Amino acid sequence: MRIVRLAGREVTSGMAGCVAKLDPSSPLDYRELAGLLANEWAPRPPGLVGLAGGQGAGKSTLSRLIGLACEDFGVRVCVLSLDDFYFPLSTRRALAERVHPLLETRGPPGTHDLEECREIIARLQQLRSGETLELPVFDKGIDDRRGGRMVEGPFDLVLLEGWCVGAPPESEAALATPINPLEREADAEGIWRRWVNAELAGAYSQTWELIDYLVFLRVPNLAAVRRWRLDQEGQRPESQRIDSDAVDRFVEYFERTTLSMDGFIPGEADLTVQLAEDHSVSALKFRR
């Protein structure tokens, strides 16, 4: 198992058997990584795991595999996507009118309901056998919330995956200069990026403090993020796809925080997973 060798671990019979049961259509690296993590967490599951990584890094795929792998080890996992906590479109439009027009676009910090996210995490960790909880669902096709999904407890582990999980705020000096066309053209005075930064320092930091174990899928560069994000568009219904120019513009909303995370998170994450240009895992770094 290549991933286990990268991690300097030994393959256990339980891990090998677990990986063999996972979806064969998913990347082998991610199946092995899920088996490795499930094997290490099984004796004492962390209460809340954070999974971060740039757009297209494979967070949803890895989260699903981790849930299945942990289940094979007898650990019940509830996977939460930070995307499902986007504010409804009406709320983002109100923010756009009150603070800055760029806040209508979902994605950057400041467009998620982190208070609701923390409440859901706390309730999931307290669910008893047979108790249920409805979780929010965000539909990107309509750019709004729709209905919800029911889960039944108890859970040994909650996994929160999202592109900006663990992202730190920047210094005031770092915010002074626009870094891309979006910031130069649509946020020349820095109102939007300072709002985003204040949210990172507040509600987002409060949420990250709850994380017991952080996994960071580290993308090789922003060009890969754009390419992988465009690949994702190809998997969406044709009526909902955006073209390459629109993808480039959309990624500009995330660029500042993505670069900030790349410099900060590897020193903080419990596990940094370095991704290569071909989306394979090229290195693993455990903090402890």
C-alpha positions, 0 to 999 in steps of 0.5 A: 500500500503506497500511502501507508509507506509514505506515512511510514506505517505498517499495513494491518490486516484490518486496514488492508481488508477495509481498503479492499471493500471501498468503492473501486471506482474512487482513486486508490490513493484516497481509498488507502488514505481513508483506510489509514486514517480509520485504522489510526482513529478507531481506538480513540476517535477524535470528536471533530475532524476538519478536512480542508483543501482547495476547490477540486482537491477531492474533499467530498470523495475522501470524506465519503471514503473516510465515513465508509472506512471508519464504519468498517472499523466500527466507528460511526461518522457523520459527514458535514459539508461546510457548503451546506451551511451557505446562507440562503440567497436572500440573506446573501443578497441582503449582505450584498446591499448592506456591506458589499455586492461581492457577498452575494456570491457564495463561497468566501468566508462570510457567506456561511452560517457558522453559528448554525454549523456549531449548533449542529456539531454540538447536537450531533455529538450529543445524539443518543441511539435512535435520536434523529436530527435534520441537517441543512442541504444547499443546492448549488444548481439553484444557488440556494438551500432546499429541504434537508436530510435526516441522520440518526445517532449516535455518532463517534465522530463528526467530520466537517469538510470544506475548502476554508476549514482552518483558514486564518485571518490575515494582517491588515497590511496583507489586505492593503494591496489587491492580488487579482483582477477581482479585487482590483476591479470590484473591491478597490477600497478593500471593503469586501476583503476586510469583511471576509477577514473579520469573519475569519477572525470571528465566527470562523476561528470560533468554529475551527477551535472545536476541531480535534484533528485537521487534515489538509489536502494541499493543492500544488498551485492555483493553476491546478485548482482552476483545472480541477474546478473546471473538471468538476463543471464537466460533471454537472448538468449542462444547463448548470455549467459555467465556462473556463472564463467564469471558472477563472473569475470564480476562483479569484473569490477564493484566491487570497484565502487559498494562498493564506492557507497554503502558507499557514495550515501545513504548520497547524494541520495534524496531517498535510496531504500533498497533492501532485499535478495529476491529483495523486498523493505525493507526500504525507506529513503528520504533525505528531 
